[in-house]
Amino acid sequence: MALSSLVALSEVETRLLIWGCILQLKADEKFMQAAIDMARKGVFQGQTPFGACIVKDGEMISCRHNLVWESMDITAHAEICAIRDACQRLKTVDLSGCVIYSTCEPCPMCFSACHWARIEKIVYGARIEDAKQFGFNELEISNDIMKQIAGKSSQIEITSDFLRHEACELFGLWDRQDRQRVY
Ligand SMILES: [Zn+2]
């Protein structure tokens, strides 16, 4: 059955809808790739293989890699660094309307930070379980479970497994470096 007959759209509306979906997908790919590139840069600087960028109205506001070792700050996850930068840049703690692209599923701390910042949507690549496999001391609580537990108090949208394969390759790259350390 054609999409147009399902939701009573005209052919033109259906084409516009499909075209909009394609454009969104292309934008999602571009921003996730930016997060992946940033994570790779971090790996070559001795950091762990995580990157995140924050986007508002199609514009990238911040893009950071994990800084735990560089700053000796266990909370300096890529998502936290990107949220801090975005808040500074926009001069607000309210990131409503923003999307965060993270190479790995945000841990419960980062998921909570996204909630506090009122981020609208999380798009992530690798899963918490993928990071766990490489030795990171992850709390094994998925974003879906966090959202379920939060109930109506969380409106955040979640897109999982986006470019997961490419995001997972970051762990392999990191694993092949000298002096890689987990936490
Ligand atoms: Zn985190």
Backbone and ligand atoms as CSV (ligand in chain L), in Angstrom:
chain,resi,resn,atom,element,x,y,z
A,1,MET,N,N,0.847,-1.199,0.000
A,1,MET,CA,C,0.000,0.000,0.000
A,1,MET,C,C,0.887,1.254,0.000
A,2,ALA,N,N,0.529,2.225,-0.857
A,2,ALA,CA,C,1.350,3.445,-0.956
A,2,ALA,C,C,1.205,4.269,0.309
A,3,LEU,N,N,2.286,4.971,0.646
A,3,LEU,CA,C,2.283,5.831,1.844
A,3,LEU,C,C,1.156,6.859,1.759
A,4,SER,N,N,0.932,7.388,0.532
A,4,SER,CA,C,-0.074,8.445,0.360
A,4,SER,C,C,-1.472,7.961,0.736
A,5,SER,N,N,-1.768,6.678,0.444
A,5,SER,CA,C,-3.099,6.197,0.778
A,5,SER,C,C,-3.228,5.895,2.267
A,6,LEU,N,N,-2.097,5.618,2.924
A,6,LEU,CA,C,-2.124,5.340,4.367
A,6,LEU,C,C,-2.483,6.590,5.163
A,7,VAL,N,N,-1.895,7.703,4.811
A,7,VAL,CA,C,-2.099,8.912,5.595
A,7,VAL,C,C,-2.791,10.012,4.785
A,8,ALA,N,N,-3.416,9.620,3.685
A,8,ALA,CA,C,-4.199,10.540,2.869
A,8,ALA,C,C,-3.411,11.773,2.433
A,9,LEU,N,N,-2.177,11.551,1.965
A,9,LEU,CA,C,-1.371,12.656,1.451
A,9,LEU,C,C,-1.460,12.661,-0.071
A,10,SER,N,N,-1.327,13.834,-0.645
A,10,SER,CA,C,-1.273,13.914,-2.092
A,10,SER,C,C,0.081,13.395,-2.560
A,11,GLU,N,N,0.192,13.184,-3.855
A,11,GLU,CA,C,1.466,12.670,-4.371
A,11,GLU,C,C,2.601,13.668,-4.113
A,12,VAL,N,N,2.275,14.941,-4.274
A,12,VAL,CA,C,3.291,15.986,-4.052
A,12,VAL,C,C,3.724,15.996,-2.584
A,13,GLU,N,N,2.741,15.890,-1.692
A,13,GLU,CA,C,3.066,15.883,-0.251
A,13,GLU,C,C,3.911,14.672,0.096
A,14,THR,N,N,3.568,13.534,-0.496
A,14,THR,CA,C,4.333,12.313,-0.229
A,14,THR,C,C,5.769,12.473,-0.693
A,15,ARG,N,N,5.938,13.049,-1.886
A,15,ARG,CA,C,7.295,13.264,-2.415
A,15,ARG,C,C,8.081,14.216,-1.510
A,16,LEU,N,N,7.412,15.260,-1.057
A,16,LEU,CA,C,8.083,16.222,-0.163
A,16,LEU,C,C,8.485,15.564,1.144
A,17,LEU,N,N,7.597,14.709,1.644
A,17,LEU,CA,C,7.866,13.992,2.906
A,17,LEU,C,C,9.095,13.095,2.756
A,18,ILE,N,N,9.116,12.342,1.651
A,18,ILE,CA,C,10.242,11.430,1.409
A,18,ILE,C,C,11.533,12.239,1.227
A,19,TRP,N,N,11.432,13.334,0.472
A,19,TRP,CA,C,12.606,14.181,0.233
A,19,TRP,C,C,13.114,14.751,1.561
A,20,GLY,N,N,12.192,15.148,2.435
A,20,GLY,CA,C,12.564,15.667,3.757
A,20,GLY,C,C,13.280,14.608,4.582
A,21,CYS,N,N,12.800,13.365,4.506
A,21,CYS,CA,C,13.431,12.263,5.252
A,21,CYS,C,C,14.852,12.032,4.742
A,22,ILE,N,N,15.020,12.089,3.416
A,22,ILE,CA,C,16.349,11.870,2.824
A,22,ILE,C,C,17.306,12.979,3.273
A,23,LEU,N,N,16.827,14.225,3.244
A,23,LEU,CA,C,17.670,15.355,3.660
A,23,LEU,C,C,18.073,15.220,5.122
A,24,GLN,N,N,17.111,14.791,5.972
A,24,GLN,CA,C,17.396,14.618,7.399
A,24,GLN,C,C,18.445,13.524,7.604
A,25,LEU,N,N,18.298,12.447,6.845
A,25,LEU,CA,C,19.250,11.337,6.945
A,25,LEU,C,C,20.656,11.793,6.562
A,26,LYS,N,N,20.729,12.588,5.479
A,26,LYS,CA,C,22.030,13.098,5.024
A,26,LYS,C,C,22.639,14.014,6.092
A,27,ALA,N,N,21.805,14.850,6.712
A,27,ALA,CA,C,22.295,15.746,7.762
A,27,ALA,C,C,22.770,14.920,8.959
A,28,ASP,N,N,21.986,13.913,9.342
A,28,ASP,CA,C,22.374,13.043,10.471
A,28,ASP,C,C,23.727,12.386,10.196
A,29,GLU,N,N,23.907,11.934,8.955
A,29,GLU,CA,C,25.185,11.282,8.589
A,29,GLU,C,C,26.342,12.275,8.713
A,30,LYS,N,N,26.115,13.488,8.240
A,30,LYS,CA,C,27.175,14.511,8.266
A,30,LYS,C,C,27.595,14.808,9.704
A,31,PHE,N,N,26.614,14.970,10.595
A,31,PHE,CA,C,26.950,15.346,11.969
A,31,PHE,C,C,27.531,14.168,12.758
A,32,MET,N,N,27.022,12.961,12.491
A,32,MET,CA,C,27.613,11.809,13.175
A,32,MET,C,C,29.054,11.614,12.703
A,33,GLN,N,N,29.278,11.840,11.409
A,33,GLN,CA,C,30.642,11.721,10.881
A,33,GLN,C,C,31.563,12.741,11.543
A,34,ALA,N,N,31.048,13.939,11.805
A,34,ALA,CA,C,31.853,14.967,12.489
A,34,ALA,C,C,32.221,14.494,13.900
A,35,ALA,N,N,31.272,13.863,14.569
A,35,ALA,CA,C,31.541,13.344,15.925
A,35,ALA,C,C,32.576,12.218,15.862
A,36,ILE,N,N,32.452,11.369,14.845
A,36,ILE,CA,C,33.410,10.263,14.673
A,36,ILE,C,C,34.806,10.822,14.398
A,37,ASP,N,N,34.891,11.811,13.503
A,37,ASP,CA,C,36.188,12.422,13.173
A,37,ASP,C,C,36.815,13.048,14.420
A,38,MET,N,N,35.983,13.675,15.254
A,38,MET,CA,C,36.488,14.300,16.471
A,38,MET,C,C,36.990,13.234,17.459
A,39,ALA,N,N,36.254,12.136,17.561
A,39,ALA,CA,C,36.688,11.040,18.438
A,39,ALA,C,C,38.036,10.488,17.972
A,40,ARG,N,N,38.175,10.346,16.641
A,40,ARG,CA,C,39.429,9.827,16.071
A,40,ARG,C,C,40.587,10.767,16.417
A,41,LYS,N,N,40.329,12.055,16.311
A,41,LYS,CA,C,41.353,13.043,16.660
A,41,LYS,C,C,41.770,12.868,18.135
A,42,GLY,N,N,40.779,12.652,18.985
A,42,GLY,CA,C,41.061,12.436,20.410
A,42,GLY,C,C,41.911,11.200,20.650
A,43,VAL,N,N,41.589,10.131,19.913
A,43,VAL,CA,C,42.353,8.881,20.057
A,43,VAL,C,C,43.829,9.127,19.758
A,44,PHE,N,N,44.098,9.879,18.684
A,44,PHE,CA,C,45.488,10.149,18.309
A,44,PHE,C,C,46.179,11.089,19.298
A,45,GLN,N,N,45.387,11.704,20.177
A,45,GLN,CA,C,45.972,12.563,21.219
A,45,GLN,C,C,45.975,11.854,22.580
A,46,GLY,N,N,45.740,10.535,22.559
A,46,GLY,CA,C,45.824,9.762,23.800
A,46,GLY,C,C,44.540,9.710,24.602
A,47,GLN,N,N,43.438,10.181,23.996
A,47,GLN,CA,C,42.160,10.150,24.706
A,47,GLN,C,C,41.369,8.888,24.324
A,48,THR,N,N,40.264,8.683,25.001
A,48,THR,CA,C,39.443,7.501,24.728
A,48,THR,C,C,38.509,7.773,23.530
A,49,PRO,N,N,38.002,6.703,22.894
A,49,PRO,CA,C,37.361,6.847,21.571
A,49,PRO,C,C,35.897,7.285,21.584
A,50,PHE,N,N,35.677,8.487,22.093
A,50,PHE,CA,C,34.305,8.990,22.145
A,50,PHE,C,C,34.261,10.429,21.644
A,51,GLY,N,N,33.246,10.737,20.836
A,51,GLY,CA,C,33.061,12.102,20.344
A,51,GLY,C,C,31.581,12.447,20.331
A,52,ALA,N,N,31.303,13.744,20.398
A,52,ALA,CA,C,29.902,14.178,20.360
A,52,ALA,C,C,29.819,15.578,19.778
A,53,CYS,N,N,28.759,15.831,19.029
A,53,CYS,CA,C,28.524,17.201,18.590
A,53,CYS,C,C,27.068,17.579,18.811
A,54,ILE,N,N,26.859,18.871,18.976
A,54,ILE,CA,C,25.515,19.393,19.244
A,54,ILE,C,C,25.123,20.330,18.109
A,55,VAL,N,N,23.907,20.134,17.632
A,55,VAL,CA,C,23.430,20.851,16.456
A,55,VAL,C,C,22.105,21.536,16.768
A,56,LYS,N,N,21.993,22.779,16.316
A,56,LYS,CA,C,20.702,23.481,16.442
A,56,LYS,C,C,20.350,24.108,15.100
A,57,ASP,N,N,19.145,23.875,14.643
A,57,ASP,CA,C,18.661,24.417,13.365
A,57,ASP,C,C,19.667,24.157,12.232
A,58,GLY,N,N,20.235,22.970,12.226
A,58,GLY,CA,C,21.146,22.584,11.143
A,58,GLY,C,C,22.549,23.134,11.268
A,59,GLU,N,N,22.819,23.856,12.376
A,59,GLU,CA,C,24.159,24.424,12.564
A,59,GLU,C,C,24.865,23.726,13.726
A,60,MET,N,N,26.119,23.345,13.496
A,60,MET,CA,C,26.862,22.699,14.575
A,60,MET,C,C,27.307,23.748,15.593
A,61,ILE,N,N,26.903,23.534,16.847
A,61,ILE,CA,C,27.205,24.500,17.898
A,61,ILE,C,C,28.499,24.117,18.628
A,62,SER,N,N,28.682,22.795,18.806
A,62,SER,CA,C,29.909,22.334,19.476
A,62,SER,C,C,30.235,20.931,19.009
A,63,CYS,N,N,31.498,20.583,19.100
A,63,CYS,CA,C,31.935,19.227,18.735
A,63,CYS,C,C,33.178,18.924,19.548
A,64,ARG,N,N,33.108,17.904,20.393
A,64,ARG,CA,C,34.223,17.625,21.299
A,64,ARG,C,C,34.506,16.135,21.369
A,65,HIS,N,N,35.752,15.824,21.750
A,65,HIS,CA,C,36.047,14.429,22.080
A,65,HIS,C,C,36.205,14.315,23.589
A,66,ASN,N,N,36.250,13.097,24.035
A,66,ASN,CA,C,36.412,12.817,25.467
A,66,ASN,C,C,37.732,13.408,25.968
A,67,LEU,N,N,37.715,13.953,27.175
A,67,LEU,CA,C,38.914,14.597,27.733
A,67,LEU,C,C,39.275,14.062,29.122
A,68,VAL,N,N,38.782,12.881,29.453
A,68,VAL,CA,C,38.992,12.346,30.806
A,68,VAL,C,C,40.468,12.343,31.196
A,69,TRP,N,N,41.320,11.802,30.314
A,69,TRP,CA,C,42.736,11.702,30.679
A,69,TRP,C,C,43.445,13.036,30.612
A,70,GLU,N,N,43.144,13.821,29.580
A,70,GLU,CA,C,43.820,15.114,29.447
A,70,GLU,C,C,43.519,16.032,30.626
A,71,SER,N,N,42.262,16.031,31.051
A,71,SER,CA,C,41.876,16.939,32.145
A,71,SER,C,C,41.877,16.244,33.505
A,72,MET,N,N,42.161,14.925,33.487
A,72,MET,CA,C,42.106,14.101,34.700
A,72,MET,C,C,40.784,14.359,35.438
A,73,ASP,N,N,39.728,14.334,34.645
A,73,ASP,CA,C,38.372,14.584,35.146
A,73,ASP,C,C,37.491,13.438,34.648
A,74,ILE,N,N,37.076,12.587,35.568
A,74,ILE,CA,C,36.318,11.381,35.184
A,74,ILE,C,C,34.960,11.723,34.559
A,75,THR,N,N,34.520,12.966,34.758
A,75,THR,CA,C,33.226,13.358,34.180
A,75,THR,C,C,33.378,14.019,32.802
A,76,ALA,N,N,34.613,14.129,32.318
A,76,ALA,CA,C,34.828,14.855,31.049
A,76,ALA,C,C,34.522,13.986,29.826
A,77,HIS,N,N,33.353,13.383,29.839
A,77,HIS,CA,C,32.907,12.596,28.688
A,77,HIS,C,C,32.630,13.552,27.520
A,78,ALA,N,N,32.672,13.023,26.307
A,78,ALA,CA,C,32.492,13.869,25.117
A,78,ALA,C,C,31.171,14.642,25.163
A,79,GLU,N,N,30.116,13.960,25.611
A,79,GLU,CA,C,28.795,14.618,25.639
A,79,GLU,C,C,28.789,15.783,26.628
A,80,ILE,N,N,29.401,15.565,27.798
A,80,ILE,CA,C,29.449,16.624,28.822
A,80,ILE,C,C,30.245,17.820,28.281
A,81,CYS,N,N,31.396,17.520,27.651
A,81,CYS,CA,C,32.233,18.600,27.093
A,81,CYS,C,C,31.455,19.363,26.017
A,82,ALA,N,N,30.735,18.631,25.167
A,82,ALA,CA,C,29.974,19.280,24.083
A,82,ALA,C,C,28.829,20.121,24.651
A,83,ILE,N,N,28.177,19.626,25.700
A,83,ILE,CA,C,27.081,20.384,26.329
A,83,ILE,C,C,27.635,21.662,26.965
A,84,ARG,N,N,28.759,21.542,27.664
A,84,ARG,CA,C,29.359,22.736,28.284
A,84,ARG,C,C,29.691,23.790,27.238
A,85,ASP,N,N,30.299,23.336,26.131
A,85,ASP,CA,C,30.673,24.264,25.054
A,85,ASP,C,C,29.445,24.930,24.439
A,86,ALA,N,N,28.419,24.121,24.187
A,86,ALA,CA,C,27.205,24.650,23.551
A,86,ALA,C,C,26.540,25.685,24.460
A,87,CYS,N,N,26.490,25.398,25.767
A,87,CYS,CA,C,25.882,26.350,26.722
A,87,CYS,C,C,26.674,27.653,26.745
A,88,GLN,N,N,28.005,27.527,26.744
A,88,GLN,CA,C,28.847,28.729,26.746
A,88,GLN,C,C,28.618,29.537,25.470
A,89,ARG,N,N,28.590,28.816,24.355
A,89,ARG,CA,C,28.478,29.505,23.074
A,89,ARG,C,C,27.122,30.190,22.917
A,90,LEU,N,N,26.062,29.493,23.345
A,90,LEU,CA,C,24.714,30.063,23.199
A,90,LEU,C,C,24.326,30.927,24.408
A,91,LYS,N,N,25.208,30.948,25.413
A,91,LYS,CA,C,24.974,31.732,26.631
A,91,LYS,C,C,23.634,31.389,27.286
A,92,THR,N,N,23.419,30.086,27.424
A,92,THR,CA,C,22.207,29.601,28.073
A,92,THR,C,C,22.463,28.186,28.587
A,93,VAL,N,N,21.682,27.762,29.579
A,93,VAL,CA,C,21.764,26.360,30.001
A,93,VAL,C,C,20.602,25.568,29.411
A,94,ASP,N,N,19.832,26.220,28.568
A,94,ASP,CA,C,18.659,25.587,27.959
A,94,ASP,C,C,18.953,25.278,26.489
A,95,LEU,N,N,19.210,24.025,26.206
A,95,LEU,CA,C,19.541,23.630,24.828
A,95,LEU,C,C,18.316,23.037,24.118
A,96,SER,N,N,17.145,23.568,24.433
A,96,SER,CA,C,15.915,23.132,23.742
A,96,SER,C,C,16.119,23.270,22.238
A,97,GLY,N,N,15.621,22.302,21.502
A,97,GLY,CA,C,15.722,22.360,20.041
A,97,GLY,C,C,17.049,21.841,19.522
A,98,CYS,N,N,17.936,21.440,20.421
A,98,CYS,CA,C,19.246,20.913,19.990
A,98,CYS,C,C,19.206,19.389,19.878
A,99,VAL,N,N,20.034,18.891,18.983
A,99,VAL,CA,C,20.234,17.444,18.830
A,99,VAL,C,C,21.683,17.144,19.182
A,100,ILE,N,N,21.907,16.089,19.952
A,100,ILE,CA,C,23.288,15.665,20.230
A,100,ILE,C,C,23.567,14.378,19.461
A,101,TYR,N,N,24.672,14.398,18.730
A,101,TYR,CA,C,25.142,13.207,18.011
A,101,TYR,C,C,26.326,12.670,18.797
A,102,SER,N,N,26.204,11.440,19.249
A,102,SER,CA,C,27.272,10.864,20.057
A,102,SER,C,C,27.739,9.557,19.429
A,103,THR,N,N,29.061,9.381,19.367
A,103,THR,CA,C,29.561,8.159,18.730
A,103,THR,C,C,29.182,6.924,19.536
A,104,CYS,N,N,28.907,7.124,20.825
A,104,CYS,CA,C,28.496,5.993,21.666
A,104,CYS,C,C,27.261,6.399,22.469
A,105,GLU,N,N,26.435,5.448,22.756
A,105,GLU,CA,C,25.235,5.684,23.572
A,105,GLU,C,C,25.628,6.409,24.861
A,106,PRO,N,N,25.024,7.541,25.139
A,106,PRO,CA,C,25.393,8.266,26.360
A,106,PRO,C,C,25.211,7.395,27.610
A,107,CYS,N,N,26.178,7.486,28.519
A,107,CYS,CA,C,26.064,6.767,29.790
A,107,CYS,C,C,24.944,7.448,30.601
A,108,PRO,N,N,24.506,6.848,31.703
A,108,PRO,CA,C,23.430,7.476,32.491
A,108,PRO,C,C,23.765,8.907,32.930
A,109,MET,N,N,25.050,9.191,33.234
A,109,MET,CA,C,25.423,10.567,33.607
A,109,MET,C,C,25.162,11.520,32.438
A,110,CYS,N,N,25.597,11.135,31.252
A,110,CYS,CA,C,25.442,12.005,30.081
A,110,CYS,C,C,23.982,12.090,29.641
A,111,PHE,N,N,23.267,10.978,29.761
A,111,PHE,CA,C,21.835,11.012,29.449
A,111,PHE,C,C,21.145,12.026,30.363
A,112,SER,N,N,21.519,12.004,31.645
A,112,SER,CA,C,20.931,12.944,32.612
A,112,SER,C,C,21.308,14.380,32.260
A,113,ALA,N,N,22.563,14.586,31.841
A,113,ALA,CA,C,22.996,15.939,31.450
A,113,ALA,C,C,22.186,16.427,30.248
A,114,CYS,N,N,21.910,15.520,29.310
A,114,CYS,CA,C,21.078,15.883,28.148
A,114,CYS,C,C,19.693,16.297,28.626
A,115,HIS,N,N,19.182,15.569,29.605
A,115,HIS,CA,C,17.866,15.918,30.164
A,115,HIS,C,C,17.906,17.304,30.817
A,116,TRP,N,N,18.917,17.525,31.655
A,116,TRP,CA,C,19.023,18.821,32.334
A,116,TRP,C,C,19.115,19.968,31.336
A,117,ALA,N,N,19.825,19.715,30.221
A,117,ALA,CA,C,20.005,20.763,29.203
A,117,ALA,C,C,18.794,20.860,28.273
A,118,ARG,N,N,17.808,20.007,28.481
A,118,ARG,CA,C,16.588,19.992,27.654
A,118,ARG,C,C,16.884,19.729,26.189
A,119,ILE,N,N,17.905,18.927,25.936
A,119,ILE,CA,C,18.213,18.536,24.551
A,119,ILE,C,C,17.029,17.736,24.003
A,120,GLU,N,N,16.720,18.001,22.745
A,120,GLU,CA,C,15.501,17.420,22.164
A,120,GLU,C,C,15.685,15.968,21.727
A,121,LYS,N,N,16.899,15.680,21.229
A,121,LYS,CA,C,17.075,14.358,20.614
A,121,LYS,C,C,18.507,13.875,20.767
A,122,ILE,N,N,18.644,12.582,21.028
A,122,ILE,CA,C,19.961,11.934,21.066
A,122,ILE,C,C,20.053,11.001,19.864
A,123,VAL,N,N,21.118,11.138,19.095
A,123,VAL,CA,C,21.410,10.186,18.020
A,123,VAL,C,C,22.743,9.544,18.373
A,124,TYR,N,N,22.753,8.232,18.549
A,124,TYR,CA,C,24.033,7.610,18.914
A,124,TYR,C,C,24.400,6.441,18.003
A,125,GLY,N,N,25.724,6.144,17.975
A,125,GLY,CA,C,26.250,5.097,17.110
A,125,GLY,C,C,26.404,3.766,17.824
A,126,ALA,N,N,27.555,3.597,18.488
A,126,ALA,CA,C,27.804,2.341,19.215
A,126,ALA,C,C,26.909,2.281,20.454
A,127,ARG,N,N,26.781,1.087,20.998
A,127,ARG,CA,C,25.968,0.920,22.211
A,127,ARG,C,C,26.857,0.858,23.453
A,128,ILE,N,N,26.246,1.090,24.610
A,128,ILE,CA,C,26.961,0.966,25.881
A,128,ILE,C,C,27.640,-0.411,25.955
A,129,GLU,N,N,26.947,-1.426,25.490
A,129,GLU,CA,C,27.515,-2.786,25.567
A,129,GLU,C,C,28.775,-2.913,24.701
A,130,ASP,N,N,28.868,-2.128,23.611
A,130,ASP,CA,C,30.073,-2.152,22.770
A,130,ASP,C,C,31.259,-1.572,23.547
A,131,ALA,N,N,31.024,-0.461,24.261
A,131,ALA,CA,C,32.086,0.160,25.075
A,131,ALA,C,C,32.496,-0.777,26.198
A,132,LYS,N,N,31.512,-1.424,26.778
A,132,LYS,CA,C,31.761,-2.362,27.892
A,132,LYS,C,C,32.712,-3.475,27.434
A,133,GLN,N,N,32.510,-3.939,26.204
A,133,GLN,CA,C,33.345,-5.024,25.658
A,133,GLN,C,C,34.810,-4.630,25.593
A,134,PHE,N,N,35.078,-3.333,25.453
A,134,PHE,CA,C,36.464,-2.878,25.375
A,134,PHE,C,C,36.997,-2.466,26.745
A,135,GLY,N,N,36.261,-2.799,27.793
A,135,GLY,CA,C,36.781,-2.652,29.158
A,135,GLY,C,C,36.318,-1.427,29.921
A,136,PHE,N,N,35.481,-0.592,29.317
A,136,PHE,CA,C,35.025,0.586,30.050
A,136,PHE,C,C,34.015,0.181,31.128
A,137,ASN,N,N,34.137,0.821,32.279
A,137,ASN,CA,C,33.350,0.447,33.463
A,137,ASN,C,C,31.932,1.032,33.380
A,138,GLU,N,N,31.256,0.703,32.294
A,138,GLU,CA,C,29.930,1.274,32.030
A,138,GLU,C,C,28.865,0.711,32.965
A,139,LEU,N,N,27.957,1.566,33.397
A,139,LEU,CA,C,26.721,1.076,34.000
A,139,LEU,C,C,25.882,0.572,32.835
A,140,GLU,N,N,25.464,-0.664,32.901
A,140,GLU,CA,C,24.741,-1.225,31.754
A,140,GLU,C,C,23.253,-0.860,31.817
A,141,ILE,N,N,23.011,0.426,31.638
A,141,ILE,CA,C,21.624,0.905,31.609
A,141,ILE,C,C,21.457,1.679,30.294
A,142,SER,N,N,20.675,1.121,29.404
A,142,SER,CA,C,20.530,1.751,28.081
A,142,SER,C,C,19.718,3.037,28.177
A,143,ASN,N,N,19.829,3.851,27.138
A,143,ASN,CA,C,19.042,5.085,27.088
A,143,ASN,C,C,17.542,4.784,27.060
A,144,ASP,N,N,17.186,3.694,26.396
A,144,ASP,CA,C,15.761,3.324,26.360
A,144,ASP,C,C,15.251,3.029,27.773
A,145,ILE,N,N,16.070,2.333,28.562
A,145,ILE,CA,C,15.668,2.019,29.949
A,145,ILE,C,C,15.601,3.308,30.774
A,146,MET,N,N,16.601,4.198,30.592
A,146,MET,CA,C,16.591,5.477,31.319
A,146,MET,C,C,15.288,6.228,31.027
A,147,LYS,N,N,14.927,6.250,29.759
A,147,LYS,CA,C,13.707,6.968,29.354
A,147,LYS,C,C,12.461,6.293,29.936
A,148,GLN,N,N,12.480,4.982,29.920
A,148,GLN,CA,C,11.351,4.230,30.503
A,148,GLN,C,C,11.188,4.538,31.980
A,149,ILE,N,N,12.319,4.530,32.704
A,149,ILE,CA,C,12.287,4.792,34.150
A,149,ILE,C,C,11.786,6.210,34.407
A,150,ALA,N,N,12.228,7.138,33.546
A,150,ALA,CA,C,11.862,8.549,33.738
A,150,ALA,C,C,10.376,8.791,33.468
A,151,GLY,N,N,9.788,7.941,32.650
A,151,GLY,CA,C,8.363,8.096,32.337
A,151,GLY,C,C,8.084,9.416,31.649
A,152,LYS,N,N,7.014,10.078,32.105
A,152,LYS,CA,C,6.587,11.310,31.428
A,152,LYS,C,C,7.556,12.456,31.644
A,153,SER,N,N,8.475,12.326,32.609
A,153,SER,CA,C,9.401,13.436,32.868
A,153,SER,C,C,10.497,13.541,31.804
A,154,SER,N,N,10.589,12.534,30.918
A,154,SER,CA,C,11.559,12.626,29.821
A,154,SER,C,C,10.843,12.603,28.473
A,155,GLN,N,N,11.048,13.674,27.712
A,155,GLN,CA,C,10.437,13.757,26.376
A,155,GLN,C,C,11.485,13.523,25.294
A,156,ILE,N,N,12.711,13.223,25.701
A,156,ILE,CA,C,13.810,13.168,24.732
A,156,ILE,C,C,13.592,12.053,23.700
A,157,GLU,N,N,13.903,12.378,22.451
A,157,GLU,CA,C,13.827,11.369,21.388
A,157,GLU,C,C,15.175,10.657,21.306
A,158,ILE,N,N,15.136,9.397,20.959
A,158,ILE,CA,C,16.383,8.619,20.871
A,158,ILE,C,C,16.444,7.895,19.531
A,159,THR,N,N,17.541,8.105,18.807
A,159,THR,CA,C,17.803,7.311,17.594
A,159,THR,C,C,19.048,6.485,17.873
A,160,SER,N,N,18.877,5.179,17.878
A,160,SER,CA,C,19.992,4.296,18.256
A,160,SER,C,C,20.660,3.675,17.029
A,161,ASP,N,N,21.863,3.146,17.249
A,161,ASP,CA,C,22.586,2.359,16.228
A,161,ASP,C,C,22.835,3.118,14.924
A,162,PHE,N,N,22.938,4.440,14.996
A,162,PHE,CA,C,23.145,5.223,13.774
A,162,PHE,C,C,24.629,5.222,13.404
A,163,LEU,N,N,24.964,4.691,12.243
A,163,LEU,CA,C,26.362,4.468,11.834
A,163,LEU,C,C,27.101,3.669,12.912
A,164,ARG,N,N,26.411,2.697,13.473
A,164,ARG,CA,C,27.001,1.919,14.585
A,164,ARG,C,C,28.324,1.256,14.186
A,165,HIS,N,N,28.349,0.700,12.981
A,165,HIS,CA,C,29.563,0.004,12.542
A,165,HIS,C,C,30.762,0.958,12.530
A,166,GLU,N,N,30.571,2.146,11.937
A,166,GLU,CA,C,31.654,3.138,11.863
A,166,GLU,C,C,32.052,3.597,13.274
A,167,ALA,N,N,31.047,3.769,14.122
A,167,ALA,CA,C,31.322,4.217,15.497
A,167,ALA,C,C,32.080,3.138,16.267
A,168,CYS,N,N,31.729,1.879,16.029
A,168,CYS,CA,C,32.411,0.772,16.724
A,168,CYS,C,C,33.867,0.654,16.275
A,169,GLU,N,N,34.134,1.033,15.028
A,169,GLU,CA,C,35.523,0.953,14.538
A,169,GLU,C,C,36.466,1.839,15.353
A,170,LEU,N,N,35.911,2.857,16.000
A,170,LEU,CA,C,36.732,3.730,16.847
A,170,LEU,C,C,37.375,2.946,17.997
A,171,PHE,N,N,36.636,1.975,18.514
A,171,PHE,CA,C,37.187,1.178,19.618
A,171,PHE,C,C,38.402,0.372,19.146
A,172,GLY,N,N,38.282,-0.181,17.927
A,172,GLY,CA,C,39.399,-0.938,17.363
A,172,GLY,C,C,40.612,-0.040,17.145
A,173,LEU,N,N,40.369,1.153,16.614
A,173,LEU,CA,C,41.452,2.119,16.382
A,173,LEU,C,C,42.152,2.450,17.697
A,174,TRP,N,N,41.345,2.716,18.703
A,174,TRP,CA,C,41.876,3.067,20.036
A,174,TRP,C,C,42.668,1.896,20.622
A,175,ASP,N,N,42.119,0.685,20.442
A,175,ASP,CA,C,42.731,-0.513,21.008
A,175,ASP,C,C,44.111,-0.780,20.404
A,176,ARG,N,N,44.326,-0.305,19.163
A,176,ARG,CA,C,45.607,-0.538,18.493
A,176,ARG,C,C,46.671,0.489,18.877
A,177,GLN,N,N,46.280,1.511,19.642
A,177,GLN,CA,C,47.243,2.533,20.049
A,177,GLN,C,C,48.053,2.039,21.267
A,178,ASP,N,N,49.212,2.637,21.447
A,178,ASP,CA,C,49.981,2.372,22.666
A,178,ASP,C,C,49.351,3.130,23.826
A,179,ARG,N,N,49.538,2.664,24.991
A,179,ARG,CA,C,49.175,3.359,26.242
A,179,ARG,C,C,47.678,3.642,26.369
A,180,GLN,N,N,46.825,2.853,25.711
A,180,GLN,CA,C,45.401,3.101,25.910
A,180,GLN,C,C,44.986,2.653,27.317
A,181,ARG,N,N,44.191,3.472,27.968
A,181,ARG,CA,C,43.773,3.169,29.335
A,181,ARG,C,C,42.251,3.300,29.435
A,182,VAL,N,N,41.649,2.376,30.147
A,182,VAL,CA,C,40.204,2.471,30.381
A,182,VAL,C,C,39.965,3.099,31.756
A,183,TYR,N,N,38.729,3.300,32.082
A,183,TYR,CA,C,38.346,3.804,33.412
A,183,TYR,C,C,36.971,3.263,33.719
L,1,ZN,ZN,ZN,28.967,9.700,29.643
